[in-house]
Amino acid sequence: MAVDRSWRSDDRRYLLDQVVDEPGVEYRLWDADGAPVGEAAGPEELRRLLAGLGVDLDRMESVPVDDPWCE
């Protein structure tokens, strides 16, 4: 999996990666322990996934992919 960009929720409970070169998957969501939470094929599906978890996409904070929290 190659990651283009990453964000974390403002409460630091989730990490969101925008992935590349994975057919049918544009976003992958992880919890703070690194366990997978879900995948989304596009922005609308992502908003539904995050809304179901009580996460506001507009409040996600950009994270450099080399940030230790992303590992």
GIVEN-V200944 format. One record per helix or strand of 2 or more residues. SS is the DSSP state (alpha for helix, beta for strand). FROM is the first residue (numbers start at 1). LEN is the number of residues. If there is no record, write none. Layout:
ss->{SS;SS}
from->{FROM;FROM}
len->{LEN;LEN}
//
This chain:
ss->{beta;beta;beta;beta;alpha;alpha;beta;alpha}
from->{2;14;27;36;43;57;61;68}
len->{7;7;5;5;10;3;3;3}
//
